[in-house]
């Protein structure tokens, strides 16, 4: 059995820019870290997404959030299931961003799209088997 935990926002640091010529000059990046979790009768993965929005060198928003999957030790997880887990985590990450961005200058700025096709599952599978 696989259980997904609630998304936890670790960082939401918003610094409104003192000057901004154009919202088009804001750039952003998105990263994913996948970590192994263990317990006596369970195994799991933690998925942590980080998104940074900058204006030149000035930070506007640092947003870091993670959630976990708790899995029975005897359960076997394949690449398709890992992709599904990460896609679900990103969906929750994006949903939280969409709600929280409304009070910022980023209210019309979407997150970068996470392309799970570029994900190297071969590095993640050994964490669970």
Secondary structure, DSSP 4 states (H G I P E B T S, - for coil): -EEEPPPEEEEEEE---S--S-GGGEEEEEEEEEEEEEETTEEEEEEEEEEEEEETTEEEEEEEEEEEEEEETT----HHHHHHHHHHHHHHHHHHHHHHGGGSTTTT-PPPPP-GGG--THHHHTTT-
